Amino acid sequence: MTTPRPTAELSADEARRLALRAQGFLGTPDRRAGVRGVLRHLGAVQLDTISVLARSHELIPYARLGAVGRTTVENAYWKDTHAFEYWSHAACILPIEEWPHFAFRRRAYRNRPHWNHHLPEGTYEQVVKQLRAEGPLTATELGGAKKTSEWWDWSGTKVAVERALMYGEVVCVERRGWKRVYDLAERAVPAGLLHDELDDAECLRRLVRLAGRSLGVGTRADIADYHRLKGEQVDAVIADSGLVPVTVEGWGKPAWADPEALRTPPRGRHRTTLLSPFDSLVWERARTERIFGFTHRLEAYVPKQKRVHGYFAMPVLAGGRLVGRVDPTREGRTLVAKQITLDGPKAVPAVAQALAEAAGWVDCTDVRVERVDAPDLREPLTREIARVLT
């Protein structure tokens, strides 16, 4: 692909600030729009099974809005058909108005020649019939999710309903006790959106445009990764997506930016907060390293003896920089920082503030620090946390 002449040259700092504003961390948050506003602003909120302080889809609006009630978060996603769950960056909550723009992916699943799980004959039709008569239902209510206790050993019912989800005949309308709740798309999706009429190119143009808007500025790989598109899919539509080519100091690769983001310099208050490792600000490692000079890796799936920063190390954002990591847990009403990594003494106040705010959000009244990578900073940090908590 021939890259057009860049329309602007951005410094590394300008690109970082554009990214922060696009992700909702710079400037005044739109509290009136609330959690639903965050979802539409980001375009996708990743789901994950791990729950330490809270689940990732709760941590993401918290990081931008502050102490939003957890029931409020769930209701904002699922009540009144405002969202659906589908495969985007990973399993994600998506704004319901984007249903038509995932038609390209539903078609691809329908045309997929091979699957890992065997689908017993007649099971698909039975699941759809049962949902039509009794839905919404979980896989357990449909007849059972697993054949054995192994996580991968799905029952025929689970295979069928997940296949129907991928095809778009069935929708996940909420999570109940972390179980997907399925219903027929014809009931769950508003009639005006329930179609696969858009061709692949129109779907891809929309998702590339949304990714660029949510990133502020990004490389081809950044934009492709946001909704897990292929590079050639991005190449086919980016010229018509509305994004504009730019160069960014130190990136060494062509980039594209949201033209609206370029019109006004990013200004305003920086958020200080703990970030979920699955937050879209940091979910792509190469981009995080390029923008923040910060190497981030989720170690939950790394053997314990090989972990460097901890099971669920959460980056700490302050002043528009990533200034440390906290690996948290809870014991009763105490938030326990099992391991803290600090980017020097200047990070102490920000990490203390982030811990104290997170503790209040999850109804903890105390914070206990167990290990700090720089032992001489443990006492100043503990003292600062106590000051912030009082």
Disulfide bonds with the S-S distance in Angstrom:
none
